[in-house]
Amino acid sequence: MWNRYGITIEDYERMAEEQGHRCACCHAKLEERTGRGERFHIDHCHTSGAVRGLLCQPCNIAVGYIGDDPVRALRLAEYLIGTG
């Protein structure tokens, strides 16, 4: 974790505690969204490298697929709301 994201296991545990052991995006508990024994994914900005939070695997993949683009995320949300 330190070499890749610049955080320690203690930082990770503190972040998990601050998030109530829930995904920073969908707010699901870890065990609701991933397999047993898995950890949250460390979400980071691909431009600055700054750690943003801890995400479940599906949310982490979604953020990656939209290329960290908040406008694209809003358009996706609008699409889903408008077609639901």
Buried (B, 14 or more C-beta within 10 A) or exposed (E): EEEEBEBEEEBBEEBBEEBEEBBBBEEBEBEEBBEEEEEBBBBBEEEEEEBBBBBBBBBBEBBEEBEBEEEEBEEBEEEEEEEE
